[in-house]
Amino acid sequence: MMAGNTLTRANLTEAVYRNVGLSRNESSELVENILETIADKLEEGETVKLSSFGTFSVRSKNERVGRNPKTGEEVPIKPRRVLTFRPSHVLKDHINKAMREQHESKK
């Protein structure tokens, strides 16, 4: 996949279909079930760790005072939960290796 492209549910379903041997409907169902399970666990406040990929977690942020960058006016920012992703070292190494290989092939 080239930079600038977006991986979609349909792409994931197609990859499962081609690589696992399930039907397209079964592949779609599998992808949907996995994504739904991940989302449900994050909504419950659990951490989702995918070995050799990374960790998704939800953090609570307290209310604070922010500033409108255009006007400089102070604005209250309500408390909220934010989703964070921390890639594994395996994923980071894989991405950096791919970047080095692309860079070297352009020389």
N, C-alpha and C positions, 0 to 999 in steps of 0.2 A: 504494500500500500504506500502511495506517495504522500508526501507532506501536503496538507491542505484538504485531503479527503476525510470523510467522516465515516466511522464504523457504525452501522445501524443494527437494529434488531434483525432486520431482514438479512443483513450480511452475516450475522452470527448464526441465524437459522440455516442459511445456505452452507456455512462452514460445517455445522453439525451434520447436515444432510450429506455432504460430500465425504466427510471424514469418518463418520460413525456408522453410517449405513441405515439410519432410521429413515422413515418416510418423511416427506416435507412437513406433514401435519404433526407427526411425532416430534420432529426436530423443533418446530415452532413451539409446541407445548413444553418441551424440555427447557428451551431458552426462557420462555415466559415464567415457568415455575422457579427456575434459578433466580431470575431477577426479582420476582415477587418475594421469594424467601429472603433475599438480601435486604430488600426494602423494608419488609416487615420487621426484621431483626434490628435494623437501624432505627426504625420508628419506636421500637421498644427500648431504645437506648443501649442496645448491645453493640459490641465491637465485632466487626466481621473481618477475619484474617484469612486470606487466601495464600497459602504457602507458595513461595517463589514468585508471588505477584505483588501483594501489598496488603495494607490494613486500612479499612474504612472505619471511622469512628465519628460519634456525634459529641460535640462539645457545647456546653451551655455558656452563653456570654451574658454578662450582667448589663443592666441599663447603664448608659453612659451619655455624656454630652459630646456631640460631634459638631462639626462646623460646615456650613454650606460653602463649598469652594468658590462659588461665584460672588456671593454677597458677604461672606465672612460671618453671617448670622449663626449663632449657636442654636443647635437643634437637638432635642432629646432623641436618642436612639434606644428603642425599646429592647428589653431582654429577648433573646432569641437563641435558638439552637442552630448550629452550623455543622455541616458535614465536612470532614477532613479526610484526605487520602494520603497515606504515607507509603510510597513504593518500597518494595523489598530491595535489598542489595543485589539480588539476582536480576531483578527487572532493570534496575539502574545500570548494572554492568552490561546487560544485553542491549539496552538502548544506546549506551555510549560506544559499544563495540560496533553496532550497526552504523552509527554516525561516523566513526573513524573509517570504516570500510567504504562508505559513500564518498567521504572526503578523498581517500586515497585513489578511488577509481576515477575521480574527476581530474587527477593530475596527468 
